[in-house]
Amino acid sequence: MKFVKIKCIIFLFFTLVQVISLKSQENCEALLIGDTVNLSVSGYNGSIQWQQSSDCIIWTDIVGFVNENEQYIVNYPVGEKYIRVKITNSLICEYSSWFGDILKLKVINSTNDLQVGDRFHGGIVFYINGLGEGVIAPQSDQYSEVQWGCFGTNISGASSTSNGFSNTNAIVTGCATRPIAASICDELNLFDYSDWYLPAIDQMEELYIQKEIIGGFTSELYWSSSEVSANNAWNKNILTGESSPLWNKNQSYCVRCIRSFNGTEENKKTFFNCIVEDPQPLEITAQPTSMVVCKGDNANFFVVISNSLATFQWIKDGEPLLDSINSYISISDASAIDEGIYKCEITDLCSNSVTETINAELNVIYLEVDAGDPYGLCTSDTYLTLHANTISSHPFFSGEINYLWAPSYALSSTTISNPIASPSVSIEYKVYINDEVGCSSFDSVFINKQNIYNDQQICVVSFDKETGKNKIMWVPNTEVGTEKYIIKKQISPFNFYSLGEVLSGESPIFIDYTSNPSLGSSIYKLSVIDTCGTESNIVFCEYHKTIHLDLTMEGSDVACLTWEPYEVQYDSFIPEKYYLYRGSSPESIELTDSIDALSNFFCYTEVDGLNYFMVATAREDCAGEEGSRYLSFSNIVDNSEYVGDNEIIIDSEFSVFPNPADDILNIRSTKINIDFSFNIYDAMGIEVFVKAELVNEIMKIDISNLKPGVYFIEINGEKTSRKKVVIY
């Protein structure tokens, strides 16, 4: 329901009349239980009924309040309370009463319920201490140009920086000059209060902090009651907050008095006077207008009518909008669902007639830009064309689209939809667009300049006990556009060939199944192929050389190990130690000792029976991978050729005997018929061919046609193992 715009003036009546501004009225009038509100109305033409409400929605008549002057004593319950006047005259308005403006009250039990910003007993509460005590300031200055007074005289008791009341009493007692800043407040009787005083400098600081709530400051500089010396007193700049003790007391500045309250505050009176005008015939003076807004913006339709008692109902696309019953309708965060035709039905409550506004259309622009998916720019590519694809839900209203690309680096233009980009490094471009309405959007696209990565390095190469072959290990770099890794093996000095490849994302380990670790060391490098198909130059990859271990016996019980050291090109990794392993079988081999890496020779004494040996070194923090530890193992050697007719145990599944052998070499296992094969190689790694037959789970190999010397037997079961045998 629309109420008539009236002229309402709120008064706090003590000895003077206080006019309450609209801003102050919004702060609400705080009143204690027992305070009195003197209600009055003028300019009306009809019968009177005062009403009250606790929520400003449901109103009830105040029994007996039918006169233009009434005294309303504030009572329980505490909380918000509203008062208005209802005027009724069927000759003027046949179907409805009309109303005055609303007085909003905040009813409190005690001063403990007050908050900063409340209007209360003489002004605005700007400080409270939580104990029901606080300080109030009026909303206007008390004097614009006045001296502090008594220049050259030291006023005893006026130096407090926090107690303006005691300072003021001391000043008016010790200084006879009038008027001065302190006497202005001491003699002030405002709203029937005579306990005003000039604030101390600390209290002036609180005034400065709450100056926007208090309001009414007309100057920059204000006196405090805090004296510094016979010639100076503290002054406050209310605009900047700066306090200064250097101002001469004979200079003239503004005064804003304050008063304190506590839990014993007395009840007082408040005046509320309304001037009510008669309703006028309905006339629309401003129609709602069509709007075009951007998605997420706010849209507002409003209608202005003459001073008439009326109700409003907004309609969208022919359907009434729930709760849209004011002279305006606000649409926040507008989207496509809010688009449509709006109009307002206005009912004149005096004549009960309905008037419709003209139609107003709301269009909501949804503007979007797509800069595309990430691009990959290969080493051989010098440029590419960017594309900003723009979509507007209302192209007609959007009109011309403006573009701005950032950063401008390597772009042919920053203000077109499809600039040419020629970056030499990877970069992210953002495109910002806006239309003629002011709608905007942005998107980004990443350009990955795939310069070939030449820094990929091997961590270690090692003998792999599971397969009996060499393995190559590295730490992959996942941020350089690598598609796969190519493992290279040296076949002659400076001549490497490709062994195989590992795709990016797979385990960074490669087994060289062509290797014969027992025959000697091997040298490896690594290259990468990026997603553009370009391969890195292996010149930049340092080669790694495996450890090759040999064994000799000195006497019958001293086994001496000699090995080719682990080697990395350019000495970028130099082993610090070598770790020595020994066991009665390949599976039971374990660490027994370590020596400084300056040596590549070690002897075990008291070697009894068949023994197996291995050497290793360790590399820490490979490729910057903190906390990593990579071990490089040598091949496994044994002393079987020195221990006579002994049986060689291989992986707990196979045994080879005798060693050394003459005409027949035997392989024994319960798994000999299950996926089993063997090969024999000479010392040069060339496979030799022999005949064999299976007799009672023993594979008997005829070696009578082989020349005496050292050979290697390779047994392929669930895994591959290689052992040295001697034929004499």
LINJORA-V900637 format. One record per pair of residues at least 24 apart in sequence whose C-alpha atoms are under 6 Angstrom apart, sorted by sequence separation. I is the first residue (numbers start at 1). J is the second residue. D is the distance in whole Angstrom. If there is no record, write none. Layout:
# LINJORA-V900637
<<I | J | D> <I | J | D>>
This chain:
# LINJORA-V900637
<<81 | 105 | 5> <200 | 224 | 5> <282 | 306 | 6> <303 | 327 | 6> <317 | 341 | 5> <339 | 363 | 5> <367 | 391 | 6> <406 | 430 | 5> <425 | 449 | 5> <522 | 546 | 6> <544 | 568 | 5> <613 | 637 | 5> <80 | 105 | 6> <150 | 175 | 6> <199 | 224 | 5> <200 | 225 | 5> <201 | 226 | 6> <302 | 327 | 6> <316 | 341 | 6> <367 | 392 | 5> <405 | 430 | 6> <521 | 546 | 5> <543 | 568 | 6> <612 | 637 | 6> <54 | 80 | 6> <80 | 106 | 5> <199 | 225 | 6> <200 | 226 | 5> <282 | 308 | 5> <302 | 328 | 4> <316 | 342 | 5> <366 | 392 | 6> <405 | 431 | 4> <543 | 569 | 5> <612 | 638 | 4> <41 | 68 | 5> <54 | 81 | 5> <79 | 106 | 6> <198 | 225 | 6> <280 | 307 | 5> <281 | 308 | 6> <301 | 328 | 6> <315 | 342 | 6> <366 | 393 | 5> <404 | 431 | 6> <521 | 548 | 5> <542 | 569 | 5> <584 | 611 | 5> <611 | 638 | 6> <40 | 68 | 5> <53 | 81 | 6> <79 | 107 | 5> <279 | 307 | 6> <280 | 308 | 5> <301 | 329 | 5> <315 | 343 | 5> <336 | 364 | 6> <365 | 393 | 5> <404 | 432 | 5> <520 | 548 | 5> <583 | 611 | 6> <584 | 612 | 6> <611 | 639 | 6> <683 | 711 | 6> <40 | 69 | 4> <53 | 82 | 5> <78 | 107 | 5> <168 | 197 | 6> <279 | 308 | 5> <300 | 329 | 6> <314 | 343 | 6> <315 | 344 | 6> <365 | 394 | 6> <388 | 417 | 5> <403 | 432 | 6> <583 | 612 | 5> <682 | 711 | 5> <39 | 69 | 6> <52 | 82 | 5> <78 | 108 | 5> <168 | 198 | 6> <208 | 238 | 6> <279 | 309 | 6> <300 | 330 | 5> <314 | 344 | 4> <403 | 433 | 5> <582 | 612 | 6> <610 | 640 | 6> <668 | 698 | 5> <681 | 711 | 6> <39 | 70 | 5> <52 | 83 | 5> <149 | 180 | 5> <222 | 253 | 6> <299 | 330 | 6> <313 | 344 | 6> <387 | 418 | 5> <402 | 433 | 5> <582 | 613 | 5> <667 | 698 | 6> <681 | 712 | 5> <38 | 70 | 6> <51 | 83 | 6> <148 | 180 | 5> <165 | 197 | 6> <221 | 253 | 6> <222 | 254 | 5> <223 | 255 | 6> <299 | 331 | 5> <313 | 345 | 5> <386 | 418 | 5> <402 | 434 | 5> <581 | 613 | 6> <667 | 699 | 5> <680 | 712 | 6> <38 | 71 | 5> <51 | 84 | 5> <147 | 180 | 5> <148 | 181 | 5> <222 | 255 | 6> <298 | 331 | 6> <312 | 345 | 6> <386 | 419 | 6> <401 | 434 | 6> <490 | 523 | 5> <581 | 614 | 5> <666 | 699 | 6> <680 | 713 | 5> <37 | 71 | 6> <50 | 84 | 6> <146 | 180 | 6> <164 | 198 | 6> <298 | 332 | 4> <312 | 346 | 5> <385 | 419 | 6> <401 | 435 | 5> <474 | 508 | 6> <489 | 523 | 6> <666 | 700 | 5> <679 | 713 | 6> <37 | 72 | 5> <50 | 85 | 4> <164 | 199 | 4> <298 | 333 | 6> <311 | 346 | 6> <385 | 420 | 4> <400 | 435 | 6> <473 | 508 | 6> <489 | 524 | 5> <580 | 615 | 5> <679 | 714 | 5> <36 | 72 | 6> <49 | 85 | 6> <164 | 200 | 4> <297 | 333 | 5> <298 | 334 | 6> <311 | 347 | 5> <384 | 420 | 6> <473 | 509 | 5> <488 | 524 | 6> <579 | 615 | 6> <665 | 701 | 5> <678 | 714 | 5> <36 | 73 | 4> <49 | 86 | 5> <163 | 200 | 6> <296 | 333 | 4> <297 | 334 | 6> <310 | 347 | 5> <384 | 421 | 6> <398 | 435 | 5> <399 | 436 | 6> <472 | 509 | 6> <488 | 525 | 5> <563 | 600 | 6> <579 | 616 | 5> <664 | 701 | 5> <678 | 715 | 4> <35 | 73 | 6> <36 | 74 | 6> <48 | 86 | 6> <162 | 200 | 5> <296 | 334 | 5> <310 | 348 | 5> <383 | 421 | 6> <398 | 436 | 5> <472 | 510 | 5> <488 | 526 | 6> <562 | 600 | 6> <578 | 616 | 6> <579 | 617 | 6> <664 | 702 | 5> <678 | 716 | 6> <34 | 73 | 6> <35 | 74 | 5> <48 | 87 | 5> <161 | 200 | 5> <295 | 334 | 5> <310 | 349 | 5> <383 | 422 | 4> <398 | 437 | 6> <471 | 510 | 5> <487 | 526 | 5> <562 | 601 | 5> <578 | 617 | 5> <664 | 703 | 6> <677 | 716 | 5> <34 | 74 | 5> <47 | 87 | 6> <161 | 201 | 5> <162 | 202 | 5> <295 | 335 | 5> <309 | 349 | 6> <382 | 422 | 6> <471 | 511 | 4> <486 | 526 | 6> <561 | 601 | 6> <663 | 703 | 5> <676 | 716 | 6> <33 | 74 | 5> <46 | 87 | 6> <47 | 88 | 5> <161 | 202 | 6> <470 | 511 | 6> <471 | 512 | 6> <486 | 527 | 5> <561 | 602 | 5> <663 | 704 | 4> <676 | 717 | 5> <33 | 75 | 5> <46 | 88 | 5> <470 | 512 | 5> <485 | 527 | 6> <486 | 528 | 6> <560 | 602 | 6> <561 | 603 | 6> <46 | 89 | 5> <485 | 528 | 5> <560 | 603 | 4> <469 | 513 | 6> <484 | 528 | 6> <559 | 603 | 5> <484 | 529 | 5> <559 | 604 | 5> <469 | 515 | 6> <483 | 529 | 6> <558 | 604 | 6> <482 | 529 | 6> <483 | 530 | 5> <558 | 605 | 4> <482 | 530 | 4> <483 | 531 | 5> <557 | 605 | 6> <481 | 530 | 6> <482 | 531 | 6> <557 | 606 | 5> <558 | 607 | 6> <481 | 531 | 6> <557 | 607 | 4> <167 | 225 | 6> <198 | 257 | 5> <197 | 257 | 6> <164 | 225 | 6> <197 | 258 | 6> <196 | 258 | 5> <196 | 259 | 5> <161 | 226 | 6> <662 | 727 | 6> <160 | 226 | 6> <659 | 725 | 6> <660 | 726 | 5> <661 | 727 | 5> <662 | 728 | 6> <159 | 226 | 5> <660 | 727 | 6> <158 | 226 | 6> <159 | 227 | 5> <122 | 191 | 6> <158 | 227 | 6> <295 | 364 | 6> <290 | 360 | 4> <292 | 362 | 6> <294 | 364 | 5> <295 | 365 | 6> <289 | 360 | 5> <290 | 361 | 5> <291 | 362 | 5> <292 | 363 | 5> <293 | 364 | 5> <294 | 365 | 5> <295 | 366 | 5> <374 | 445 | 6> <376 | 447 | 6> <377 | 448 | 6> <379 | 450 | 6> <185 | 257 | 6> <290 | 362 | 6> <292 | 364 | 6> <371 | 443 | 6> <374 | 446 | 5> <375 | 447 | 5> <376 | 448 | 5> <377 | 449 | 5> <378 | 450 | 5> <379 | 451 | 5> <368 | 441 | 6> <370 | 443 | 6> <371 | 444 | 6> <374 | 447 | 6> <377 | 450 | 6> <371 | 445 | 6> <30 | 105 | 6> <32 | 107 | 6> <139 | 214 | 6> <28 | 104 | 6> <29 | 105 | 5> <30 | 106 | 4> <31 | 107 | 5> <32 | 108 | 5> <33 | 109 | 6> <139 | 215 | 6> <140 | 216 | 5> <154 | 230 | 4> <28 | 105 | 6> <29 | 106 | 6> <30 | 107 | 6> <32 | 109 | 6> <139 | 216 | 5> <153 | 230 | 5> <152 | 230 | 5> <152 | 231 | 5> <151 | 231 | 5> <454 | 536 | 5> <457 | 541 | 6> <461 | 546 | 6> <641 | 726 | 6> <548 | 634 | 6> <547 | 634 | 5> <30 | 119 | 6> <29 | 119 | 5> <30 | 120 | 5> <124 | 214 | 6> <27 | 118 | 6> <3 | 99 | 6> <151 | 249 | 5> <151 | 250 | 6> <149 | 249 | 6> <148 | 249 | 5> <149 | 250 | 6> <147 | 250 | 5> <147 | 251 | 5> <147 | 252 | 4> <146 | 252 | 4> <145 | 252 | 5> <146 | 253 | 5> <145 | 253 | 5> <145 | 254 | 5> <144 | 254 | 4> <143 | 254 | 6> <143 | 255 | 5> <142 | 255 | 6> <142 | 256 | 6> <141 | 256 | 5> <518 | 635 | 6> <517 | 635 | 6> <137 | 258 | 5> <136 | 258 | 6> <136 | 259 | 5> <135 | 259 | 6> <135 | 260 | 4> <134 | 260 | 6> <134 | 261 | 6> <133 | 261 | 6> <133 | 262 | 4> <132 | 262 | 6> <132 | 263 | 5> <294 | 439 | 5> <111 | 263 | 6> <378 | 532 | 6> <459 | 622 | 6> <462 | 632 | 4> <463 | 633 | 5> <462 | 633 | 5> <463 | 634 | 5> <463 | 635 | 6> <16 | 191 | 5> <15 | 191 | 6> <14 | 191 | 4> <15 | 192 | 5> <13 | 191 | 6> <14 | 192 | 4> <35 | 267 | 5> <37 | 269 | 6> <41 | 273 | 5> <43 | 275 | 5> <44 | 276 | 5> <35 | 268 | 5> <36 | 269 | 5> <37 | 270 | 5> <38 | 271 | 5> <39 | 272 | 5> <40 | 273 | 5> <41 | 274 | 5> <42 | 275 | 5> <43 | 276 | 5> <35 | 269 | 6> <37 | 271 | 6> <41 | 275 | 6> <467 | 719 | 6> <468 | 720 | 6> <96 | 349 | 6> <467 | 720 | 5> <468 | 721 | 5> <95 | 349 | 6> <96 | 350 | 6> <95 | 350 | 5> <13 | 269 | 6> <94 | 350 | 5> <13 | 270 | 6> <93 | 350 | 4> <12 | 270 | 4> <11 | 270 | 6> <12 | 271 | 5> <11 | 271 | 4> <10 | 271 | 6> <11 | 272 | 6> <10 | 272 | 4> <9 | 273 | 5> <8 | 273 | 6> <8 | 274 | 4> <7 | 274 | 6> <7 | 275 | 5> <6 | 276 | 5> <2 | 310 | 5> <2 | 311 | 5> <1 | 311 | 5>>
